Amino acid sequence: MEIYKSSRKAAADAHEVLRQALLAIGVPNRDLVRLAPRVAPDGRPMVAMGTWNADVVQKVAAHLMASPAHVRAAPDGRVVSDHVGVTRDE
């Protein structure tokens, strides 16, 4: 039960981070209703993303392709983006 609880918390945290990131790039809240924290049967924390409108996918893809963000892992295993320390030349 403890694994489920910690995975549920990790999934909820990941869900909120993703939701905030998508809102920050202009994806309307109404398009994020299918995002949902989940726990896989083996205990892995996950975020269900559902089906998105094509215009939302285009917006997210354009942002991802324009961003040279580097990703690193925090000591607790969470993935943390490093937009601050990245220059266009990297």
MDTraj code that builds the backbone (N, CA, C; nanometers):
import mdtraj as md
import numpy as np

residues = "MET GLU ILE TYR LYS SER SER ARG LYS ALA ALA ALA ASP ALA HIS GLU VAL LEU ARG GLN ALA LEU LEU ALA ILE GLY VAL PRO ASN ARG ASP LEU VAL ARG LEU ALA PRO ARG VAL ALA PRO ASP GLY ARG PRO MET VAL ALA MET GLY THR TRP ASN ALA ASP VAL VAL GLN LYS VAL ALA ALA HIS LEU MET ALA SER PRO ALA HIS VAL ARG ALA ALA PRO ASP GLY ARG VAL VAL SER ASP HIS VAL GLY VAL THR ARG ASP GLU".split()
xyz = np.array([
    [0.0822, -0.1196, 0.0000],
    [0.0000, 0.0000, 0.0000],
    [0.0864, 0.1257, 0.0000],
    [0.2022, 0.1177, 0.0679],
    [0.2913, 0.2336, 0.0741],
    [0.3451, 0.2690, -0.0641],
    [0.3769, 0.1681, -0.1455],
    [0.4251, 0.1933, -0.2818],
    [0.3172, 0.2643, -0.3615],
    [0.1933, 0.2194, -0.3486],
    [0.0829, 0.2834, -0.4205],
    [0.0705, 0.4293, -0.3790],
    [0.0765, 0.4564, -0.2480],
    [0.0608, 0.5943, -0.2004],
    [0.1719, 0.6850, -0.2519],
    [0.2963, 0.6366, -0.2471],
    [0.4068, 0.7198, -0.2946],
    [0.4002, 0.7377, -0.4467],
    [0.3588, 0.6330, -0.5177],
    [0.3433, 0.6440, -0.6633],
    [0.2289, 0.7378, -0.6991],
    [0.1223, 0.7317, -0.6238],
    [0.0084, 0.8209, -0.6484],
    [0.0504, 0.9668, -0.6302],
    [0.1314, 0.9931, -0.5256],
    [0.1806, 1.1294, -0.5012],
    [0.2724, 1.1725, -0.6144],
    [0.3619, 1.0847, -0.6573],
    [0.4531, 1.1174, -0.7670],
    [0.3764, 1.1438, -0.8955],
    [0.2740, 1.0648, -0.9225],
    [0.1913, 1.0853, -1.0419],
    [0.1165, 1.2173, -1.0336],
    [0.0632, 1.2500, -0.9160],
    [-0.0083, 1.3767, -0.8985],
    [0.0862, 1.4953, -0.9174],
    [0.2076, 1.4840, -0.8648],
    [0.3069, 1.5908, -0.8822],
    [0.3435, 1.6078, -1.0294],
    [0.3675, 1.4964, -1.0983],
    [0.4013, 1.5020, -1.2412],
    [0.2857, 1.5599, -1.3214],
    [0.1643, 1.5218, -1.2883],
    [0.0453, 1.5742, -1.3550],
    [0.0390, 1.7256, -1.3417],
    [0.0614, 1.7758, -1.2215],
    [0.0527, 1.9206, -1.1990],
    [0.1635, 1.9956, -1.2717],
    [0.2853, 1.9400, -1.2721],
    [0.3962, 2.0040, -1.3430],
    [0.3661, 2.0106, -1.4927],
    [0.3182, 1.9004, -1.5493],
    [0.2845, 1.8976, -1.6913],
    [0.1715, 1.9952, -1.7221],
    [0.0702, 1.9970, -1.6379],
    [-0.0432, 2.0873, -1.6578],
    [0.0029, 2.2333, -1.6580],
    [0.0855, 2.2691, -1.5610],
    [0.1359, 2.4068, -1.5523],
    [0.2224, 2.4424, -1.6736],
    [0.3053, 2.3490, -1.7188],
    [0.3908, 2.3731, -1.8351],
    [0.3069, 2.3953, -1.9605],
    [0.2042, 2.3140, -1.9779],
    [0.1189, 2.3289, -2.0962],
    [0.0389, 2.4588, -2.0904],
    [-0.0081, 2.4959, -1.9729],
    [-0.0768, 2.6246, -1.9586],
    [0.0187, 2.7397, -1.9907],
    [0.1444, 2.7266, -1.9481],
    [0.2429, 2.8324, -1.9698],
    [0.2733, 2.8562, -2.1169],
    [0.2598, 2.7537, -2.2002],
    [0.2858, 2.7740, -2.3436],
    [0.1580, 2.8055, -2.4199],
    [0.0487, 2.8269, -2.3476],
    [-0.0731, 2.8734, -2.4120],
    [-0.1780, 2.7691, -2.4433],
    [-0.1623, 2.6482, -2.3934],
    [-0.2658, 2.5470, -2.4153],
    [-0.3817, 2.5786, -2.3206],
    [-0.5023, 2.5964, -2.3729],
    [-0.6155, 2.6307, -2.2869],
    [-0.6487, 2.5189, -2.1872],
    [-0.6928, 2.5576, -2.0699],
    [-0.7283, 2.4623, -1.9653],
    [-0.8318, 2.3606, -2.0146],
    [-0.9218, 2.4032, -2.1007],
    [-1.0261, 2.3114, -2.1500],
    [-0.9675, 2.1946, -2.2291],
    [-0.8457, 2.2116, -2.2820],
    [-0.7808, 2.1043, -2.3572],
    [-0.6985, 2.0113, -2.2679],
    [-0.6968, 2.0396, -2.1389],
    [-0.6157, 1.9592, -2.0471],
    [-0.6999, 1.8699, -1.9572],
    [-0.8289, 1.8622, -1.9826],
    [-0.9180, 1.7860, -1.8942],
    [-0.8892, 1.6356, -1.8980],
    [-0.8242, 1.5868, -2.0025],
    [-0.7959, 1.4436, -2.0106],
    [-0.6649, 1.4037, -1.9438],
    [-0.5856, 1.5030, -1.8983],
    [-0.4657, 1.4700, -1.8222],
    [-0.5086, 1.4148, -1.6872],
    [-0.4532, 1.3028, -1.6480],
    [-0.4933, 1.2428, -1.5210],
    [-0.3796, 1.1615, -1.4610],
    [-0.3519, 1.1816, -1.3312],
    [-0.2497, 1.0995, -1.2663],
    [-0.2982, 0.9553, -1.2521],
    [-0.2090, 0.8606, -1.2728],
    [-0.2439, 0.7188, -1.2633],
    [-0.1291, 0.6429, -1.1986],
    [-0.1588, 0.5246, -1.1493],
    [-0.0560, 0.4330, -1.0995],
    [-0.0720, 0.3035, -1.1790],
    [0.0375, 0.2611, -1.2430],
    [0.0354, 0.1375, -1.3214],
    [0.0223, 0.0177, -1.2274],
    [-0.0243, -0.0948, -1.2788],
    [-0.0381, -0.2149, -1.1951],
    [0.0913, -0.2558, -1.1243],
    [0.2060, -0.2261, -1.1866],
    [0.3333, -0.2613, -1.1224],
    [0.3835, -0.1528, -1.0270],
    [0.3025, -0.0469, -1.0059],
    [0.3368, 0.0568, -0.9096],
    [0.4047, 0.1799, -0.9655],
    [0.4297, 0.1834, -1.0971],
    [0.4942, 0.3006, -1.1565],
    [0.3975, 0.4185, -1.1630],
    [0.4445, 0.5397, -1.1237],
    [0.3596, 0.6576, -1.1393],
    [0.3535, 0.6974, -1.2867],
    [0.2346, 0.7338, -1.3334],
    [0.2150, 0.7693, -1.4736],
    [0.1167, 0.8855, -1.4838],
    [0.1143, 0.9492, -1.6008],
    [0.0145, 1.0521, -1.6302],
    [-0.0531, 1.0125, -1.7603],
    [-0.1835, 0.9902, -1.7545],
    [-0.2607, 0.9613, -1.8752],
    [-0.2827, 1.0937, -1.9472],
    [-0.2583, 1.0942, -2.0763],
    [-0.2688, 1.2188, -2.1518],
    [-0.3902, 1.2236, -2.2430],
    [-0.4576, 1.1114, -2.2623],
    [-0.5791, 1.1111, -2.3431],
    [-0.5543, 1.1481, -2.4883],
    [-0.6569, 1.1949, -2.5539],
    [-0.6500, 1.2355, -2.6941],
    [-0.6585, 1.3873, -2.7009],
    [-0.5667, 1.4478, -2.7764],
    [-0.5621, 1.5937, -2.7879],
    [-0.6046, 1.6369, -2.9270],
    [-0.6602, 1.7561, -2.9363],
    [-0.6913, 1.8164, -3.0657],
    [-0.5611, 1.8392, -3.1416],
    [-0.5683, 1.8313, -3.2735],
    [-0.4487, 1.8467, -3.3561],
    [-0.3826, 1.9829, -3.3362],
    [-0.4603, 2.0884, -3.3168],
    [-0.3995, 2.2204, -3.2984],
    [-0.3200, 2.2274, -3.1679],
    [-0.3653, 2.1576, -3.0660],
    [-0.2912, 2.1534, -2.9390],
    [-0.1601, 2.0780, -2.9587],
    [-0.1650, 1.9669, -3.0298],
    [-0.0440, 1.8888, -3.0569],
    [0.0548, 1.9725, -3.1371],
    [0.0064, 2.0464, -3.2360],
    [0.0944, 2.1327, -3.3159],
    [0.1619, 2.2380, -3.2286],
    [0.0858, 2.2977, -3.1367],
    [0.1407, 2.4003, -3.0474],
    [0.2486, 2.3416, -2.9561],
    [0.2203, 2.2263, -2.8983],
    [0.3170, 2.1614, -2.8093],
    [0.4412, 2.1199, -2.8876],
    [0.4231, 2.0623, -3.0046],
    [0.5362, 2.0191, -3.0875],
    [0.6225, 2.1383, -3.1283],
    [0.5607, 2.2481, -3.1666],
    [0.6369, 2.3670, -3.2058],
    [0.7196, 2.4186, -3.0884],
    [0.6620, 2.4180, -2.9712],
    [0.7352, 2.4642, -2.8539],
    [0.8511, 2.3712, -2.8205],
    [0.8265, 2.2413, -2.8248],
    [0.9324, 2.1450, -2.7942],
    [1.0482, 2.1547, -2.8935],
    [1.0166, 2.1729, -3.0187],
    [1.1212, 2.1801, -3.1205],
    [1.2006, 2.3098, -3.1105],
    [1.1399, 2.4151, -3.0591],
    [1.2083, 2.5439, -3.0466],
    [1.2880, 2.5549, -2.9173],
    [1.2674, 2.4641, -2.8244],
    [1.3300, 2.4719, -2.6930],
    [1.4503, 2.3785, -2.6837],
    [1.5667, 2.4348, -2.6547],
    [1.6855, 2.3506, -2.6403],
    [1.7067, 2.3037, -2.4970],
    [1.6014, 2.2906, -2.4222],
    [1.6125, 2.2573, -2.2801],
    [1.6884, 2.1277, -2.2574],
    [1.7696, 2.1299, -2.1566],
    [1.8363, 2.0087, -2.1125],
    [1.7576, 1.9552, -1.9946],
    [1.7554, 1.8253, -1.9810],
    [1.6788, 1.7623, -1.8741],
    [1.7756, 1.6900, -1.7819],
    [1.7520, 1.7024, -1.6519],
    [1.8352, 1.6320, -1.5547],
    [1.7436, 1.5702, -1.4501],
    [1.7962, 1.4793, -1.3740],
    [1.7173, 1.4147, -1.2690],
    [1.7539, 1.4742, -1.1339],
    [1.6533, 1.5009, -1.0533],
    [1.6734, 1.5476, -0.9167],
    [1.7177, 1.4285, -0.8318],
    [1.7732, 1.4534, -0.7128],
    [1.8174, 1.3424, -0.6269],
    [1.7075, 1.2400, -0.5965],
    [1.5822, 1.2840, -0.5947],
    [1.4736, 1.1897, -0.5658],
    [1.4236, 1.1170, -0.6902],
    [1.4881, 1.1416, -0.8062],
    [1.4524, 1.0713, -0.9285],
    [1.3596, 1.1473, -1.0207],
    [1.3023, 1.2591, -0.9725],
    [1.2144, 1.3382, -1.0589],
    [1.2961, 1.4039, -1.1691],
    [1.2362, 1.4204, -1.2855],
    [1.3025, 1.4871, -1.3968],
    [1.2779, 1.6364, -1.3850],
    [1.3861, 1.7140, -1.3989],
    [1.3785, 1.8588, -1.3849],
    [1.4357, 1.9224, -1.5100],
    [1.3607, 2.0127, -1.5720],
    [1.4134, 2.0800, -1.6903],
    [1.5105, 2.1878, -1.6469],
    [1.6077, 2.2160, -1.7307],
    [1.7100, 2.3148, -1.6996],
    [1.7103, 2.4209, -1.8085],
    [1.6031, 2.4983, -1.8177],
    [1.5934, 2.6028, -1.9194],
    [1.6871, 2.7189, -1.8887],
    [1.7123, 2.7463, -1.7626],
    [1.7884, 2.8634, -1.7246],
    [1.9325, 2.8576, -1.7732],
    [1.9950, 2.7414, -1.7594],
    [2.1363, 2.7300, -1.7936],
    [2.1637, 2.6946, -1.9380],
    [2.0688, 2.7033, -2.0252],
    [2.0867, 2.6597, -2.1630],
    [2.0915, 2.7807, -2.2545],
    [2.1915, 2.7800, -2.3451],
    [2.1991, 2.8860, -2.4439],
    [2.1582, 2.8303, -2.5799],
    [2.1325, 2.9161, -2.6745],
    [2.0900, 2.8735, -2.8077],
    [2.1964, 2.7924, -2.8800],
    [2.3246, 2.8163, -2.8463],
    [2.4345, 2.7488, -2.9142],
    [2.4493, 2.6036, -2.8743],
    [2.3897, 2.5638, -2.7633],
    [2.4060, 2.4260, -2.7152],
    [2.3217, 2.3287, -2.7930],
])
top = md.Topology()
chain = top.add_chain()
for i, resn in enumerate(residues, 1):
    res = top.add_residue(resn, chain, resSeq=i)
    for name in ("N", "CA", "C"):
        top.add_atom(name, md.element.get_by_symbol(name[0]), res)
traj = md.Trajectory(xyz[None], top)
